[in-house]
Amino acid sequence: MRDVKPVRVGNCVLDGRHIYIQSMLNARSDDIEGSVRQAVELEKAGCEIIRAAIPDMEAVKLIPAIKSAVSIPLVADIHFDYRLALEAAAAGVDKIRINPGNIGDMDRVKQVADTCRSKNIPIRIGVNSGSLEKEILAKYGAPVPEALVESAMGHVKLLERFDFDDIVISIKSSDVNRMIASYRLAAEKCRYPLHLGVTEAGTERMGLIKSAIGIGSLLCDGIGETIRVSLTDEPVKEIEAAKDILKCIGRREGVKIVACPTCGRTRIDLIRTAKEVEEALKSTDKNITVAVMGCVVNGPGEAREADIGIAGGDGCAVIFRKGEILRKIKEEDIASELLREVEKL
C-alpha cells in the first residue's frame, strides 16, 4: 500500500485504508430542492462524498441546504473565482476543489489557503487534459502524463508556499492510458491522497468499461484514496458501478455473482435467471459468492468455491453449496430457491 499523508474530509479520513466512493450532483445549481433530493438519493445508494458545482454566489446557498439533508461530506467545485471558495468555506463546506494557479495573484491564493487552514477544510487540486497552462502545454506539445503531473505539482507548491498541505490531487484524462500513467507518476512524486477518475468517460456502457480499466488498474497498484466513475447518466448509476469495481478487486464487501456465459450444453434460460438473481441480490450486504451456472460441467466443479449456486440441467437444476449438491429443483423455481438458500447463509 502507498504511504499516504492522511487528509480528513468531514467524517472521512483519506489514508488508503478505505476507498471512498464519490459522485457529483447534476441537478441545476440554481435548483436547491432538486439538488438536495439528488444528494439524499446518492447517500442512500452508498455515495460517501458528494461534489456540487458552485458557479456563482447564488449557488453557495446549496451548501447549508445539502449539509442539513445528508451526513456525508460535501465538496464545492469552484473555478477561477477565489471569492466563491471563501464563501463556500464560510458556508460550512467540507472540501474545496479548485486550481490555485487559476484564481489570480498570490494574495488570493493566500486568502483561500489561510481560510481553509483555519477551518480545517482540505483543497482538492483538479488537473485534466483541458486545463493545462499554456507554457506547460507548449513545453511538452501535448497533455502527456509528465505535463499533467507538472501542472498538478505546480499548484501543490503554490499552496505549500503558504503553509498549506491539506491537499488532495486529481489528474484526470478521457484517455485511459494517459490517466493511468499520470496517476502512477503522481504517486511516485508525492504522498498526498489521490482522487481517481477517467473524466468524460462517456455513457453508461463505455463509461463503466473505461473507468473499470483506469480506476481498477490503479487500485490494484495500491494507488487511490477516493474514486468517481464519471457517467453521462444518472449519478446513482456511478455509485453502483463504483461499488462493483471495488467488489471485483476485493476492496468492498458484498455479493459477487459468478455466472457462466452459456454454451450449446445449456438447457435452461440461464441469461434470464442470472439477471433475476443479480437484481434480487443488488442490495444484499452479505459477503458471499453466488454461482449461476448452465450445466454440471461449469457447476459444482468449476464453481465449487461459491458459497451457494445452481447448475442447470434439462429443464431443471441442482443447488449446491461449496461444491456439494443439496437438491434438485425445477427450472421455474431456480431463482426463488437460490434466493431462499442465500437467506440462510
Helices and strands as residue ranges (DSSP letters): E 7-9, E 12-14, E 20-24, H 32-45, E 49-53, G 57-61, H 62-67, E 74-77, H 82-90, E 95-97, G 100-102, H 106-118, E 123-128, H 134-140, H 145-161, E 167-172, H 176-189, E 195-196, H 204-220, E 226-227, H 235-248, E 256-259, H 270-280, E 289-293, I 297-301, E 308-312, E 316-321, E 324-330, G 331-333, H 334-344
